[in-house]
Amino acid sequence: MKLRPWILGAVLVGALGVNGYLVIHERIAVGESEARHRTRKEDPLIDLPYTSASRSSDFGRFGLVGPLLTQAVERVQEQDEANRALLKDRIENVGDPDLFLKTFCRTDRGGLPPHYSGLAWLVQDEGGRRSAISVPRITSLEPGEWASRSPIAEVYATVELNDDRKPDATVMGLAAILLGREDEAIHRRSPWGQGLGGRWSWERLQKEDVGIADQVMQYLVLLHLTMEIVTAEGGFCSD
């Protein structure tokens, strides 16, 4: 019996196996790079201008419509006139400027966008109830401990970065976090569901939790005013 053909065959199989292993791992490496690029590309709100002139457009892209959109534009103007100077002072004297910069100045294009990362700074949790902070009532700006326990990034990825992103994805994602119902959104339970039957429904959520639309709107108003201040010429993000 000649062994040479068997030896050559074994070598060939081994070579094919190694080559296949390398190809698979090369694909994984490329896939990870593509995934990071895909995340940045698929988030339609990553480059919101956050200016006073873009308020209505920005709020609309967040998913506020009709009377809620009108109220948001009116409310941010009221907050601008009443609390802009005070909010600017709190920002300029923030306790952890490096963390604040990473949160609001969008230095990491692969991280959370400001409208999600800003929750930690602009939302308080009092006895399990989460709501936007009142600028006149705070003496300093600092991230709340509640945010470190909340799967904010998972909610963001689930509702915002999918092939079937809804126009009201942002208000639905923020509502889940403000209500402490993150797991329901992550696991696609109604009203954050998928498929037939209309299980995804901002209207249904508003009926289930009366007042959540106002909570979301108040947060987005404060978030927008904060971003206007930090991204303005000479603002925190340009220092």
C-alpha positions in Angstrom: 0.0 0.0 0.0 1.4 3.4 -1.0 1.2 6.0 1.7 2.2 9.0 -0.4 -1.3 9.7 -1.8 -2.8 9.5 1.7 -0.1 11.8 3.1 -0.7 14.3 0.3 -4.4 14.1 0.9 -4.0 14.8 4.6 -1.8 17.8 3.9 -4.3 19.1 1.4 -7.2 18.8 3.9 -5.2 20.4 6.6 -4.3 23.3 4.3 -7.9 23.8 3.4 -8.9 23.7 7.0 -6.4 26.4 8.0 -7.4 28.5 5.0 -11.0 28.2 5.9 -10.3 29.2 9.5 -8.4 32.3 8.4 -11.1 33.3 6.0 -13.8 32.9 8.6 -11.9 35.0 11.1 -11.1 37.6 8.5 -14.8 37.9 7.8 -15.5 38.3 11.5 -13.0 41.1 11.7 -14.4 42.8 8.7 -17.9 42.2 10.0 -17.1 44.0 13.3 -15.7 47.0 11.4 -18.7 47.1 9.2 -21.1 46.8 12.2 -19.5 49.9 13.8 -19.9 51.8 10.5 -23.4 50.5 10.1 -24.4 51.7 13.6 -23.2 55.2 12.8 -24.8 55.1 9.4 -28.2 53.8 10.4 -28.9 56.2 13.3 -30.8 58.9 11.4 -30.5 61.4 14.3 -26.8 61.2 14.8 -26.2 64.6 13.1 -29.1 66.7 14.4 -28.1 70.4 14.3 -29.5 71.3 17.7 -30.0 75.0 17.0 -32.8 77.4 17.8 -33.7 77.5 14.2 -33.9 73.7 13.9 -36.1 73.1 17.0 -39.3 72.2 15.2 -37.5 70.0 12.7 -35.5 68.2 15.4 -38.5 67.6 17.6 -40.3 66.2 14.7 -37.5 63.8 13.9 -37.6 62.7 17.6 -41.2 61.6 16.9 -43.2 64.5 18.4 -46.1 65.3 16.2 -49.2 67.5 16.2 -50.1 69.3 19.4 -47.1 67.6 21.2 -44.7 69.1 18.7 -46.3 72.6 19.0 -46.1 72.4 22.8 -42.4 71.3 22.6 -41.5 74.3 20.5 -43.3 76.6 22.8 -41.9 75.0 25.9 -38.3 75.2 24.7 -38.7 78.9 24.0 -40.1 79.4 27.5 -37.2 77.5 29.0 -34.7 79.5 26.9 -36.0 82.8 28.1 -36.4 81.7 31.8 -33.5 79.3 32.4 -30.8 79.6 29.7 -28.4 81.7 31.8 -28.8 79.4 34.8 -28.4 76.2 32.8 -25.3 77.7 31.1 -23.8 78.5 34.5 -24.5 74.9 35.7 -22.8 73.6 32.5 -19.7 75.8 32.9 -19.3 74.7 36.5 -20.1 71.0 36.0 -18.3 68.7 38.5 -16.9 66.2 35.9 -16.2 68.2 32.7 -14.5 65.2 31.0 -17.5 62.9 31.4 -19.9 65.8 30.5 -17.9 66.4 27.3 -18.0 62.7 26.3 -21.8 62.7 26.9 -22.9 65.8 25.1 -20.1 66.7 22.7 -20.3 63.6 20.5 -16.5 62.9 20.6 -17.1 59.1 20.3 -19.1 58.5 17.1 -19.6 54.9 18.0 -21.1 55.6 21.4 -24.6 56.6 22.4 -26.0 59.8 20.9 -26.7 62.7 23.2 -30.5 62.2 23.4 -29.8 58.9 25.1 -26.5 59.5 27.0 -28.0 62.8 28.2 -30.6 60.9 30.2 -28.1 60.3 33.0 -27.5 64.0 33.5 -30.9 65.5 32.8 -33.3 63.0 34.4 -33.7 62.4 38.1 -35.2 59.3 39.8 -37.2 60.0 42.9 -38.7 56.9 44.4 -38.8 55.1 41.1 -40.3 58.0 39.2 -38.0 59.4 36.5 -38.5 62.9 35.1 -36.5 65.8 33.7 -34.7 67.8 36.3 -35.9 71.3 37.1 -33.0 73.7 36.4 -33.9 76.3 39.0 -34.0 73.6 41.7 -30.5 72.1 41.1 -27.3 73.4 42.5 -25.0 71.4 40.2 -25.1 69.0 37.2 -24.0 65.4 37.8 -25.1 62.0 36.4 -27.7 60.1 38.4 -26.9 56.7 39.8 -30.1 55.3 38.4 -28.6 55.5 34.9 -25.8 53.1 35.7 -28.4 50.4 36.4 -30.6 51.1 33.4 -29.8 49.2 30.1 -30.0 52.5 28.2 -27.6 51.3 25.5 -29.7 48.1 24.9 -32.9 50.1 24.5 -31.2 52.4 22.1 -29.9 49.5 20.0 -33.2 47.7 20.0 -35.5 50.5 19.0 -33.2 52.7 16.9 -30.7 50.4 15.1 -32.9 47.9 13.3 -34.0 47.3 9.7 -37.6 48.4 10.6 -37.0 51.5 12.6 -40.2 53.4 13.2 -40.5 57.2 12.9 -41.4 57.4 16.6 -38.6 55.1 17.7 -37.0 57.8 19.8 -40.0 58.8 21.8 -40.8 55.1 22.4 -37.2 54.3 23.5 -37.1 57.3 25.8 -40.5 56.5 27.2 -39.4 52.9 28.1 -36.4 54.3 30.0 -38.4 57.0 31.8 -41.1 54.5 32.8 -38.5 51.9 34.0 -39.9 49.5 31.4 -36.6 48.9 29.6 -36.9 45.1 29.6 -40.2 45.2 27.8 -38.8 47.4 25.0 -35.6 45.2 24.7 -37.7 42.0 24.5 -40.2 43.6 22.1 -43.2 43.2 24.3 -46.3 45.3 23.5 -46.5 48.2 22.9 -42.8 47.9 21.7 -43.6 44.7 19.8 -42.9 43.7 16.2 -44.9 42.0 13.5 -48.6 41.9 12.7 -51.3 43.1 15.0 -50.0 46.6 15.6 -48.1 45.7 18.7 -45.8 48.7 18.4 -47.9 51.7 19.3 -47.0 55.1 20.8 -50.7 55.8 21.0 -51.3 52.7 23.1 -48.4 53.5 25.4 -49.8 57.0 26.1 -53.1 55.3 27.1 -51.4 52.8 29.3 -49.3 55.5 31.0 -51.1 58.8 31.1 -48.6 61.6 31.2 -45.7 59.8 29.6 -45.9 62.0 26.4 -45.4 65.1 28.6 -42.5 63.4 30.4 -40.8 62.6 27.2 -41.4 66.1 25.8 -40.1 67.8 28.9 -36.9 65.8 28.7 -36.4 66.5 25.0 -37.0 70.2 25.6 -34.3 70.3 28.2 -32.0 68.1 26.1 -32.4 70.4 23.1 -31.7 73.5 25.1 -28.6 71.9 26.7 -27.3 70.9 23.3 -27.9 74.4 21.9 -25.8 75.8 24.7 -22.9 73.4 24.5 -22.6 73.3 20.7 -22.9 77.0 20.2 -19.9 78.9 19.1 -17.7 79.4 22.1 -19.8 76.9 24.0 -18.6 73.9 26.2 -17.9 71.7 23.2 -15.7 74.2 21.5 -13.5 74.9 24.5 
